[in-house]
């Protein structure tokens, strides 16, 4: 590949990258008022957290070779504390502590 081709490829890749990163700022006014974007803003964070949780539970249970009881207990404790106390840091720390205690005899 010649130097001019490499330079053109880099310039085109840079322009596409810059355009993709700048597009949300240019289209912000339209995105804020669109009903689909509003719905996704309410639904998507919870869906992503649930997918991450399921993936972590599956991987954790495969790591210790048993059923996912430690993972389920830790999630239940975390959810219960968060629902009752509304303190995310305390809920996460308690759930993590229960999980670590359970898998390390």
C-alpha positions in Angstrom: 0.0 0.0 0.0 1.4 3.4 -0.9 1.8 6.3 1.5 -1.0 8.2 -0.2 -3.5 5.3 0.1 -2.6 4.8 3.8 -3.0 8.6 4.4 -6.4 8.6 2.7 -7.5 5.5 4.7 -6.5 7.2 7.9 -8.3 10.4 7.0 -11.5 8.6 6.1 -11.4 6.5 9.3 -10.8 9.7 11.3 -13.7 11.5 9.6 -16.1 8.5 10.2 -15.0 8.2 13.9 -15.4 12.0 14.4 -18.8 11.9 12.7 -20.1 9.0 14.8 -19.0 10.5 18.0 -20.4 13.9 17.1 -23.7 12.7 15.8 -25.5 12.4 19.3 -24.6 16.0 20.0 -25.9 17.2 16.6 -29.1 15.2 16.9 -29.7 15.8 20.6 -32.7 18.0 20.1 -34.4 15.4 18.0 -33.4 12.5 20.2 -34.7 14.2 23.4 -38.3 14.5 22.0 -38.5 11.2 20.2 -40.9 8.7 21.9 -38.7 5.6 21.1 -35.6 7.2 22.6 -37.6 8.1 25.8 -38.9 4.5 26.1 -35.4 3.1 25.6 -34.1 5.5 28.3 -36.5 4.1 30.8 -36.2 0.4 29.8 -32.6 -0.1 28.6 -30.6 0.5 31.8 -32.6 -2.1 33.7 -32.3 -4.6 30.8 -28.6 -4.2 30.6 -28.2 -4.6 34.4 -30.3 -7.8 34.3 -28.2 -9.2 31.4 -25.0 -8.5 33.3 -26.4 -10.1 36.4 -27.5 -13.3 34.6 -24.1 -13.5 32.9 -22.2 -13.0 36.2 -24.4 -15.6 38.0 -23.8 -18.2 35.2 -20.1 -17.6 35.2 -19.9 -17.7 39.0 -21.8 -20.9 39.3 -19.6 -22.6 36.6 -16.5 -21.4 38.5 -17.3 -23.3 41.7 -19.0 -26.2 39.9 -22.3 -26.3 41.7 -25.8 -24.9 41.5 -26.0 -21.1 41.6 -27.2 -20.9 45.3 -24.5 -18.5 46.5 -25.2 -16.2 43.6 -29.0 -16.3 44.1 -28.6 -15.7 47.8 -26.3 -12.7 47.3 -28.6 -11.2 44.7 -31.7 -11.8 46.9 -29.9 -10.1 49.8 -28.8 -7.2 47.7 -32.2 -6.7 46.2 -33.9 -7.0 49.6 -31.6 -4.5 51.3 -31.9 -2.0 48.4 -35.7 -2.3 48.4 -35.8 -1.8 52.2 -33.0 0.7 52.9 -32.5 2.4 49.5 -28.7 2.5 50.1 -26.9 1.1 47.0 -23.4 0.9 48.5 -24.5 -1.0 51.6 -26.7 -3.3 49.5 -23.8 -4.2 47.2 -21.3 -4.6 50.0 -23.6 -6.9 51.9 -24.4 -9.0 48.8 -20.7 -9.2 47.9 -19.7 -10.2 51.4 -22.3 -12.9 51.6 -21.2 -14.3 48.2 -17.5 -14.3 49.2 -18.2 -15.8 52.6 -20.3 -18.6 51.0 -17.9 -19.6 48.3 -14.8 -19.6 50.5 -15.4 -22.2 53.2 
